[in-house]
Amino acid sequence: MALSIARGPSLESEPGLGSTTLAGFLREVTTAHADREAMIFRGGDGEPVRLTYSEMWQQSMRIARALIACGVGKDTRVGVLATNRPEWVVAMFGITLTGGTCVALSSFATISELEQQLRLADVSILFFERSVASHDFAADLLSLCPELRSSAVGELQSQRLPYLRRVIQIDGDPDVTGIASWSTFLELAARTPEQLVHAMAAEIAPADLAMVFFSSGTTGKPKGVMQTHRAAAIQCWRPARILGLQDDVRTWSANGLFWSGNFAMGMGATFAVGGSLVLQRYFVPGEALQLMSEEKVTYPMAWPHQWARLAADPLYVTVDLGTLRYVGETSPLRKHPTVHTDWNEPMSAYGNSETLTLSAAHPSGTPAGIREGNHGFPLPGNTMRIVDPMTGSLLPLGETGEIAVKGPTLMLGYLKTPPEVVFDEDGFFRTGDGGFIDESGRLHWHGRLNDIIKTGGANVSPLEIDAVLAEYPGVKVAKTVGVPHETLGEMVVACVVAHTDAVLREAALREFVADRLSSYKVPRRVLFLLESDLSFTGTNKVKLDALRELAVSKLAAAPR
């Protein structure tokens, strides 16, 4: 009997990989593309800031020298709390040049979430951007550490955040004595010779801890995902090959680099081929369209709800997007009259924060007959199993169970969590996702196991229903949940947010789904919500537990 296990090619056979430390990655790309434009950023005054690869190297080195002067070395936890801006990139590289660990903090964090992340990661030095939209992170930090008002720079002693010693504000002049300005911090670089940075970087091993990202899932508190230099470097080199990017790629992104997907698929993929990263601090649709047009963007990275907002913006009608090339079939930008591309988006892929994005994929250009209906072959070095969710036993080939993965980009573990809680006895990470492996060795992903709706004895994937509803004109957001039902076990309920001015009817939506999916998958109820009714995790995923509770309350208040 064949068992559900699939292995990718050897890692050594993978083309396009370079150094397997982030310091080595930075050195290789800045040497190869020294005079090319690496980053473009428009600050508050609208004037573009442009950095070449050579300048990115120099700024990263200066930050590393300043950090070493502050005592940073192997495993020192340095937090970066900022939107998409050049300082995020050079701070991350500067930290990892010293052997320190970059803790990528979310700029969407509330004060309680920020405290959780700083404490969980034991951050000792923090770079932060003060003003993010209407949020004042300086005020949050002063609330958490009032000692900043009277502490000398670098001498913070906080009982609430006992490991935090130094706080540096990226933008503007600080209001209190305990927070250093960016320029004051950079002056410390004069105390450290460049040769010491080179010597320290040479001692960094691929297996050393490099990054901490925070995963959200749909429930519970974020987990600190510890990633090695090797994992981060591989996932910076690898996506350019999977996406089929050329060296003239110009990537726009307004999604935080503190999310592993944007870190690897956006920043890493772009730098690996010597392209340009067009940074937007946070998503504003009209500003994004203008950036794409004026900066001749070829590769726009966005979430589905952002695609919809771009298409709904007034500027969309007149903007010239003729340079866009890497635009997938599901994006409305593909249908813009100025866009002409036949790029084959690698939609058939699977990954997690715990594997620092993709662990299985079909590269761009894979024939439809191979890629459609599945989520790819394991990437080089990876092994995937399908196991019984209850017992962990390996299942027969083709049988649905829980996806387990092991490979070179698998995390070291979660912060402050014993490894035996995270990995099974063979070192595999059980993802909590459901799926199966077919006879060709391709992975078929069905969604989160705990999100699968069990209705009338059948298993229903809410993702499948959401994908159908998203095709209906006027639907902006569609999220399907199961709510308790006396006879069915769970009833399928679709929660829909409509575009402004769109008029949607429950019966019409149910009929639309019924024409495309089996009858047991058709939502028995469709609830119309406002976007403000939705709660989101730190990585912009809808919190399904909260949505399920909302659906139950609305159904109870207005029963049929």
C-alpha positions as CSV (number, residue, x, y, z in Angstrom):
1,M,0.0,0.0,0.0
2,A,1.4,3.4,-1.0
3,L,1.6,5.9,1.8
4,S,1.0,9.7,1.7
5,I,4.5,11.0,1.5
6,A,6.1,13.3,-1.1
7,R,9.7,14.5,-1.4
8,G,11.0,17.4,-3.4
9,P,14.3,17.3,-5.2
10,S,17.5,17.8,-3.2
11,L,18.3,21.3,-2.1
12,E,21.7,21.1,-3.8
13,S,20.0,20.7,-7.2
14,E,17.9,23.9,-6.9
15,P,19.0,26.6,-9.4
16,G,19.4,30.2,-8.4
17,L,20.5,29.8,-4.8
18,G,23.4,31.8,-3.5
19,S,24.7,32.4,0.0
20,T,22.6,30.9,2.8
21,T,23.0,33.8,5.3
22,L,21.2,37.1,5.0
23,A,24.6,38.8,5.3
24,G,25.8,36.8,2.4
25,F,22.6,37.5,0.4
26,L,23.1,41.2,0.9
27,R,26.7,41.1,-0.1
28,E,26.0,39.1,-3.2
29,V,23.1,41.2,-4.5
30,T,24.8,44.6,-3.7
31,T,28.0,43.5,-5.4
32,A,26.3,42.2,-8.5
33,H,23.9,45.1,-8.9
34,A,25.8,48.0,-7.2
35,D,24.7,50.9,-9.4
36,R,21.1,49.7,-10.0
37,E,18.2,51.3,-8.2
38,A,17.2,49.1,-5.3
39,M,14.5,51.1,-3.6
40,I,12.1,54.0,-4.2
41,F,10.2,55.7,-1.4
42,R,8.1,58.8,-1.3
43,G,8.0,60.4,2.1
44,G,5.6,62.9,3.5
45,D,6.8,65.7,1.2
46,G,6.2,63.5,-1.9
47,E,9.8,63.8,-3.0
48,P,11.2,60.3,-4.0
49,V,14.1,58.8,-2.0
50,R,16.1,56.5,-4.3
51,L,18.8,54.1,-3.1
52,T,21.1,52.1,-5.3
53,Y,22.2,48.7,-4.2
54,S,25.6,50.2,-3.2
55,E,23.9,52.7,-1.0
56,M,21.7,50.0,0.5
57,W,24.9,48.2,1.5
58,Q,26.5,51.3,2.9
59,Q,23.5,52.2,5.0
60,S,23.1,48.6,6.3
61,M,26.8,48.6,7.3
62,R,26.4,51.9,9.1
63,I,23.5,50.6,11.1
64,A,25.5,47.4,11.9
65,R,28.4,49.5,13.2
66,A,26.1,51.6,15.4
67,L,24.4,48.4,16.7
68,I,27.8,46.9,17.6
69,A,28.7,50.1,19.5
70,C,25.5,49.5,21.5
71,G,26.7,46.0,22.4
72,V,24.7,44.0,19.8
73,G,26.1,40.6,18.9
74,K,24.9,37.0,18.3
75,D,21.3,36.5,19.3
76,T,20.7,40.0,20.5
77,R,17.0,40.7,19.8
78,V,16.4,43.9,17.9
79,G,12.9,44.9,17.1
80,V,11.8,46.8,14.0
81,L,8.4,48.5,14.2
82,A,7.8,50.3,11.0
83,T,5.8,50.5,7.7
84,N,7.3,49.9,4.3
85,R,10.2,52.3,4.1
86,P,14.0,52.1,3.4
87,E,14.8,52.2,7.1
88,W,13.0,48.9,7.6
89,V,15.1,47.2,5.0
90,V,18.5,48.6,6.0
91,A,17.7,48.1,9.7
92,M,16.9,44.4,9.1
93,F,20.1,43.8,7.1
94,G,22.1,45.8,9.6
95,I,20.9,43.7,12.5
96,T,21.6,40.4,10.7
97,L,25.1,41.6,9.6
98,T,26.0,41.6,13.3
99,G,24.6,38.2,14.1
100,G,21.7,39.8,16.0
101,T,18.1,38.7,15.5
102,C,15.7,40.9,13.7
103,V,12.2,40.8,15.4
104,A,9.7,41.9,12.8
105,L,6.9,43.8,14.6
106,S,3.5,44.6,13.1
107,S,2.7,48.2,12.4
108,F,-1.0,47.3,12.9
109,A,-0.3,46.2,16.5
110,T,-2.5,47.6,19.3
111,I,-0.7,48.6,22.5
112,S,-1.6,45.2,24.1
113,E,-0.4,43.3,21.0
114,L,2.8,45.4,20.9
115,E,3.5,44.6,24.6
116,Q,2.9,40.9,23.9
117,Q,5.3,40.8,21.0
118,L,8.1,42.8,22.8
119,R,7.8,40.6,25.9
120,L,7.6,37.3,24.0
121,A,10.7,38.2,21.9
122,D,12.6,39.8,24.8
123,V,13.5,42.7,22.6
124,S,16.4,44.7,23.9
125,I,16.7,47.4,21.2
126,L,13.7,48.8,19.3
127,F,13.6,50.8,16.1
128,F,10.2,52.3,15.7
129,E,8.3,54.7,13.4
130,R,6.3,57.1,15.5
131,S,3.4,58.0,13.3
132,V,1.5,55.3,11.3
133,A,-1.7,56.8,9.9
134,S,-3.4,58.1,13.1
135,H,-1.5,55.8,15.4
136,D,1.2,57.2,17.7
137,F,3.6,54.5,18.7
138,A,5.6,56.9,20.9
139,A,2.6,57.3,23.1
140,D,2.2,53.6,23.3
141,L,5.8,53.1,24.3
142,L,5.5,55.8,27.0
143,S,2.4,54.2,28.3
144,L,4.3,50.8,28.5
145,C,7.5,52.4,29.8
146,P,7.0,55.7,31.5
147,E,10.6,55.4,32.6
148,L,11.6,56.7,29.1
149,R,10.7,60.2,30.3
150,S,13.6,60.2,32.8
151,S,16.0,57.6,31.4
152,A,19.2,58.4,29.6
153,V,19.3,57.0,26.1
154,G,20.4,53.3,26.2
155,E,19.8,53.1,30.0
156,L,16.1,52.2,30.1
157,Q,15.1,50.0,33.1
158,S,11.5,49.0,32.8
159,Q,9.8,46.5,35.1
160,R,7.1,46.0,32.5
161,L,9.5,45.3,29.6
162,P,12.7,44.3,31.6
163,Y,14.8,43.4,28.6
164,L,14.2,46.6,26.7
165,R,17.2,49.0,27.0
166,R,17.3,51.3,24.0
167,V,14.6,52.8,21.9
168,I,15.3,54.7,18.6
169,Q,12.7,56.7,16.7
170,I,13.0,56.5,12.9
171,D,11.0,59.5,11.9
172,G,11.1,63.0,13.4
173,D,12.6,64.2,16.7
174,P,11.7,62.4,19.9
175,D,9.8,64.3,22.6
176,V,11.4,62.6,25.6
177,T,15.0,62.1,26.7
178,G,14.9,58.3,26.8
179,I,14.2,57.9,23.1
180,A,17.1,58.5,20.6
181,S,16.6,60.0,17.2
182,W,17.7,58.1,14.1
183,S,20.5,60.6,13.3
184,T,21.8,60.4,16.9
185,F,21.8,56.6,16.8
186,L,23.7,56.6,13.4
187,E,26.5,58.8,14.9
188,L,27.5,55.8,17.0
189,A,28.7,54.0,13.9
190,A,32.0,56.0,14.2
191,R,32.9,53.9,17.2
192,T,33.1,50.6,15.2
193,P,35.5,49.9,12.3
194,E,34.0,48.3,9.2
195,Q,36.5,45.4,9.6
196,L,34.8,44.3,12.8
197,V,31.4,44.0,11.0
198,H,33.0,41.9,8.3
199,A,34.6,39.7,10.9
200,M,31.4,39.2,12.8
201,A,29.4,38.5,9.7
202,A,31.9,35.8,8.7
203,E,31.1,34.0,12.0
204,I,27.4,33.8,11.2
205,A,26.3,30.2,10.4
206,P,23.3,29.4,8.1
207,A,21.8,27.6,11.1
208,D,21.9,30.6,13.4
209,L,18.7,32.4,14.3
210,A,18.1,35.4,12.0
211,M,14.5,36.5,12.1
212,V,11.4,36.3,14.3
213,F,8.1,36.7,12.5
214,F,4.7,36.6,14.2
215,S,2.0,34.2,12.9
216,S,-1.6,34.9,13.7
217,G,-3.8,32.1,12.5
218,T,-7.5,32.8,13.1
219,T,-7.6,32.4,16.9
220,G,-5.4,32.9,19.9
221,K,-2.3,35.1,20.5
222,P,0.4,35.5,17.9
223,K,3.3,33.0,18.0
224,G,6.9,34.1,17.5
225,V,8.2,32.1,14.6
226,M,12.0,31.7,14.8
227,Q,13.7,31.5,11.4
228,T,17.3,30.7,10.6
229,H,19.6,32.6,8.2
230,R,19.4,29.6,5.8
231,A,15.6,29.7,5.7
232,A,15.4,33.4,5.2
233,A,18.1,33.4,2.5
234,I,16.7,30.5,0.6
235,Q,13.3,32.1,0.6
236,C,14.8,35.3,-0.7
237,W,16.5,33.6,-3.6
238,R,13.8,31.1,-4.4
239,P,10.6,33.2,-5.3
240,A,12.2,34.9,-8.3
241,R,12.5,31.5,-10.0
242,I,9.0,30.4,-9.0
243,L,7.5,33.7,-10.2
244,G,9.6,33.9,-13.3
245,L,10.8,37.4,-12.6
246,Q,13.3,39.2,-14.9
247,D,16.1,41.5,-13.8
248,D,14.1,44.6,-14.8
249,V,11.3,43.8,-12.3
250,R,9.8,46.8,-10.4
251,T,7.8,45.6,-7.5
252,W,5.2,47.7,-5.7
253,S,4.1,46.7,-2.2
254,A,2.1,48.4,0.5
255,N,1.9,45.3,2.7
256,G,4.2,45.1,5.6
257,L,7.7,43.5,5.2
258,F,7.1,42.3,8.8
259,W,4.9,39.5,7.2
260,S,7.0,36.7,5.8
261,G,5.2,36.6,2.5
262,N,6.0,40.2,1.6
263,F,9.6,39.8,3.1
264,A,10.3,36.8,0.7
265,M,8.0,37.1,-2.3
266,G,8.3,40.9,-2.5
267,M,11.6,42.2,-1.1
268,G,13.7,39.0,-1.5
269,A,12.5,38.1,-5.0
270,T,13.1,41.6,-6.2
271,F,16.6,42.0,-4.8
272,A,17.6,38.5,-5.9
273,V,17.4,39.5,-9.6
274,G,18.5,43.1,-9.1
275,G,15.1,44.7,-9.5
276,S,13.6,47.8,-7.8
277,L,11.3,47.8,-4.8
278,V,8.7,50.6,-4.9
279,L,7.7,51.1,-1.3
280,Q,4.4,52.5,-0.1
281,R,4.1,53.0,3.7
282,Y,0.6,51.5,3.9
283,F,-2.2,50.9,1.4
284,V,-4.0,54.0,0.0
285,P,-5.5,52.9,-3.3
286,G,-5.3,56.2,-5.3
287,E,-1.7,56.7,-4.1
288,A,-0.9,53.1,-5.1
289,L,-2.2,53.5,-8.6
290,Q,-0.2,56.7,-9.0
291,L,3.0,55.0,-7.8
292,M,2.4,52.1,-10.2
293,S,2.0,54.5,-13.1
294,E,4.8,57.0,-12.3
295,E,7.4,54.4,-11.2
296,K,6.6,52.0,-14.1
297,V,5.8,49.1,-11.8
298,T,5.8,45.7,-13.4
299,Y,5.0,43.5,-10.4
300,P,2.2,44.7,-8.0
301,M,1.7,42.7,-4.8
302,A,-1.7,42.9,-3.1
303,W,-4.3,41.0,-1.2
304,P,-7.7,40.3,-2.9
305,H,-9.5,43.0,-1.0
306,Q,-6.9,45.5,-2.1
307,W,-7.3,44.5,-5.8
308,A,-11.0,45.4,-5.4
309,R,-10.2,48.8,-3.8
310,L,-7.8,49.6,-6.6
311,A,-10.4,48.9,-9.2
312,A,-13.0,51.0,-7.3
313,D,-10.8,54.1,-7.0
314,P,-11.7,57.0,-9.2
315,L,-8.1,57.2,-10.6
316,Y,-8.4,53.7,-12.0
317,V,-10.5,54.9,-15.0
318,T,-7.7,57.2,-16.3
319,V,-4.4,55.8,-14.9
320,D,-1.9,54.3,-17.3
321,L,-0.8,50.9,-16.0
322,G,0.8,49.7,-19.2
323,T,4.0,48.6,-17.6
324,L,2.4,46.0,-15.4
325,R,3.5,42.5,-16.4
326,Y,3.4,40.2,-13.4
327,V,-0.4,40.4,-12.9
328,G,-2.4,37.3,-12.2
329,E,-5.6,36.1,-13.8
330,T,-7.6,36.8,-10.6
331,S,-6.6,40.4,-10.4
332,P,-9.0,43.1,-11.8
333,L,-5.8,45.0,-12.9
334,R,-5.3,42.3,-15.5
335,K,-8.5,43.5,-17.2
336,H,-7.4,47.2,-17.2
337,P,-7.5,48.5,-20.8
338,T,-3.8,49.5,-20.6
339,V,-2.6,46.2,-19.3
340,H,-1.4,43.5,-21.7
341,T,0.3,40.4,-20.3
342,D,0.2,36.7,-20.6
343,W,2.1,36.0,-17.4
344,N,1.1,32.7,-15.8
345,E,0.8,33.4,-12.0
346,P,1.9,30.4,-9.9
347,M,-1.5,30.3,-8.1
348,S,-1.0,26.6,-7.3
349,A,1.2,26.9,-4.2
350,Y,1.1,26.2,-0.5
351,G,3.0,27.5,2.4
352,N,2.9,28.8,6.0
353,S,4.7,31.4,8.2
354,E,6.4,28.4,9.8
355,T,8.1,27.5,6.5
356,L,8.7,31.2,5.7
357,T,6.2,31.1,2.8
358,L,6.1,28.4,0.2
359,S,6.9,24.8,0.8
360,A,5.1,23.4,-2.3
361,A,4.5,25.1,-5.7
362,H,4.2,25.0,-9.4
363,P,6.5,27.6,-11.0
364,S,5.1,30.2,-13.4
365,G,4.7,28.7,-16.8
366,T,3.6,25.2,-15.6
367,P,1.0,23.8,-18.0
368,A,-2.6,24.1,-16.8
369,G,-3.1,20.3,-16.9
370,I,-0.4,19.9,-14.3
371,R,-1.1,22.9,-12.0
372,E,-4.9,23.1,-12.0
373,G,-6.7,21.5,-9.1
374,N,-3.7,21.1,-6.8
375,H,-1.1,23.1,-4.9
376,G,2.2,21.9,-6.3
377,F,5.0,19.5,-5.7
378,P,7.2,19.9,-2.6
379,L,10.0,22.4,-3.2
380,P,13.6,21.3,-3.0
381,G,14.7,19.8,0.3
382,N,11.1,19.5,1.6
383,T,9.2,16.3,2.6
384,M,5.5,16.3,3.1
385,R,3.3,13.8,4.8
386,I,-0.4,13.4,5.3
387,V,-1.2,12.1,8.7
388,D,-4.3,11.2,10.8
389,P,-5.1,14.4,12.7
390,M,-5.9,12.4,15.9
391,T,-3.2,9.8,15.9
392,G,-0.4,11.2,13.7
393,S,-0.2,8.0,11.8
394,L,0.8,8.2,8.1
395,L,-2.3,7.8,5.9
396,P,-2.6,5.9,2.6
397,L,-1.9,7.8,-0.6
398,G,-4.9,9.8,-1.7
399,E,-6.6,9.9,1.7
400,T,-7.3,13.3,3.2
401,G,-5.7,14.2,6.5
402,E,-3.4,16.7,8.1
403,I,-0.5,18.1,6.2
404,A,2.9,17.7,7.9
405,V,6.1,19.3,6.5
406,K,9.8,19.2,7.2
407,G,12.6,20.9,5.2
408,P,15.3,23.6,5.1
409,T,13.0,26.5,5.6
410,L,11.1,25.0,8.5
411,M,11.3,27.2,11.6
412,L,13.5,26.4,14.6
413,G,10.3,26.6,16.6
414,Y,8.1,29.1,18.4
415,L,9.5,31.5,21.0
416,K,9.4,30.1,24.5
417,T,7.7,26.8,23.4
418,P,9.3,23.4,24.0
419,P,10.1,21.7,20.6
420,E,8.2,18.6,21.5
421,V,5.0,20.7,21.5
422,V,5.7,22.0,18.0
423,F,7.2,19.1,16.1
424,D,6.4,15.4,16.1
425,E,9.0,12.7,17.0
426,D,10.3,12.7,13.4
427,G,10.8,16.4,13.3
428,F,7.8,17.2,11.1
429,F,5.6,20.3,11.8
430,R,1.9,19.4,11.7
431,T,0.3,22.4,10.0
432,G,-3.3,22.1,11.1
433,D,-4.2,22.2,7.4
434,G,-6.2,19.5,5.6
435,G,-5.3,17.9,2.3
436,F,-4.0,14.9,0.4
437,I,-1.2,13.8,-1.9
438,D,-2.0,12.4,-5.2
439,E,-0.3,9.6,-7.2
440,S,1.9,12.1,-8.9
441,G,3.2,13.5,-5.6
442,R,1.2,16.8,-5.9
443,L,-0.3,18.4,-2.8
444,H,-4.0,19.1,-2.6
445,W,-4.8,21.7,0.1
446,H,-8.3,21.8,1.5
447,G,-8.0,24.6,4.1
448,R,-7.7,24.7,7.9
449,L,-8.9,21.5,9.6
450,N,-10.6,23.4,12.3
451,D,-12.3,25.6,9.8
452,I,-13.8,22.7,7.8
453,I,-17.6,22.8,8.2
454,K,-19.3,19.5,9.1
455,T,-22.8,19.7,7.9
456,G,-25.3,16.8,7.6
457,G,-22.4,14.3,7.7
458,A,-20.4,16.0,4.9
459,N,-17.2,18.1,5.1
460,V,-17.4,21.5,3.4
461,S,-14.4,23.8,2.8
462,P,-15.4,27.4,3.4
463,L,-12.6,28.5,1.1
464,E,-14.3,26.8,-1.9
465,I,-17.5,28.7,-1.2
466,D,-15.7,32.0,-0.6
467,A,-13.9,31.6,-4.0
468,V,-17.3,31.2,-5.8
469,L,-18.9,34.1,-3.9
470,A,-16.0,36.4,-4.7
471,E,-16.9,36.0,-8.4
472,Y,-20.3,37.5,-7.9
473,P,-20.5,41.2,-9.0
474,G,-20.7,43.5,-6.1
475,V,-19.2,41.2,-3.5
476,K,-16.2,42.8,-1.8
477,V,-15.6,40.2,1.0
478,A,-17.0,36.7,1.4
479,K,-16.3,34.6,4.4
480,T,-18.2,31.4,5.1
481,V,-18.5,29.8,8.6
482,G,-20.3,26.9,10.2
483,V,-22.8,27.7,13.0
484,P,-24.3,25.2,15.3
485,H,-27.5,23.5,14.1
486,E,-29.8,21.0,15.9
487,T,-30.0,18.4,13.1
488,L,-27.2,19.3,10.7
489,G,-24.4,19.6,13.3
490,E,-23.4,22.8,11.6
491,M,-25.2,25.1,9.1
492,V,-23.3,26.7,6.3
493,V,-23.6,30.5,6.6
494,A,-21.9,33.0,4.2
495,C,-21.0,36.4,5.5
496,V,-20.8,39.0,2.8
497,V,-19.6,42.6,2.6
498,A,-20.9,44.4,-0.5
499,H,-19.1,47.1,-2.5
500,T,-20.4,50.6,-2.1
501,D,-23.7,51.1,-4.0
502,A,-24.0,47.4,-4.8
503,V,-27.4,45.8,-4.2
504,L,-27.2,42.2,-3.3
505,R,-29.9,39.7,-2.6
506,E,-29.6,36.5,-0.5
507,A,-31.6,34.4,-2.9
508,A,-29.5,35.5,-5.9
509,L,-26.3,34.7,-4.1
510,R,-27.5,31.2,-3.0
511,E,-28.6,30.5,-6.6
512,F,-25.2,31.6,-7.9
513,V,-23.4,29.1,-5.6
514,A,-25.9,26.4,-6.4
515,D,-25.1,26.7,-10.1
516,R,-21.4,26.0,-9.3
517,L,-21.2,23.8,-6.3
518,S,-22.9,20.7,-4.9
519,S,-26.1,21.3,-3.1
520,Y,-24.7,20.5,0.4
521,K,-22.1,23.3,-0.1
522,V,-24.8,26.0,-0.8
523,P,-25.1,28.4,2.2
524,R,-28.4,28.0,3.9
525,R,-28.2,31.6,4.9
526,V,-26.3,34.7,3.6
527,L,-25.7,37.5,6.0
528,F,-24.8,41.0,4.8
529,L,-22.3,42.8,7.0
530,L,-20.3,46.0,7.0
531,E,-16.5,45.8,6.7
532,S,-16.4,47.4,10.1
533,D,-18.2,44.4,11.5
534,L,-15.2,42.2,10.7
535,S,-12.3,41.6,13.2
536,F,-8.8,41.1,11.8
537,T,-5.7,39.4,13.0
538,G,-2.3,41.1,12.9
539,T,-1.7,39.6,9.4
540,N,-5.0,40.9,8.0
541,K,-6.9,37.6,8.2
542,V,-10.5,37.7,9.3
543,K,-10.9,36.3,12.8
544,L,-13.3,33.4,12.1
545,D,-14.2,32.7,15.7
546,A,-15.4,36.3,16.1
547,L,-17.2,36.1,12.8
548,R,-18.9,32.9,13.8
549,E,-20.1,34.4,17.0
550,L,-21.4,37.4,15.1
551,A,-23.3,35.2,12.7
552,V,-24.9,33.2,15.5
553,S,-26.1,36.5,17.2
554,K,-27.5,37.9,14.0
555,L,-29.3,34.7,13.1
556,A,-30.8,34.6,16.7
557,A,-31.9,38.2,16.4
558,A,-33.6,37.7,13.1
559,P,-34.7,34.0,12.8
560,R,-36.3,32.8,9.6
